[in-house]
């Protein structure tokens, strides 16, 4: 996993072995957005990889 196109950006690696989560309730992974949430159609990034949200340029 790499973060952004920057040289020297953080890099991480994970190795899972014999990983067992057991029974996990699917409700733990549900998402209910707040009533005033706004869906973003897209999220762009600038030249250095920073996120640029709609209308924030």
Phi, psi and omega in degrees: 000130178238150178252107172071172183271010185281138172294133180083006178295153181303141175231142182225151171221144179231144175228118178259140180221127180052042183278125179228120181271343184074200179283122179237128180291125181301336179298336178294341183251013179278153181231126176236107182292154176299155183301328182264014181291148179241128178283127176271130179286329177200160175231120180263168173233154179273192186299332182257007177092004177287142180289140178235111180278159179307135175075005183258004180283000000 
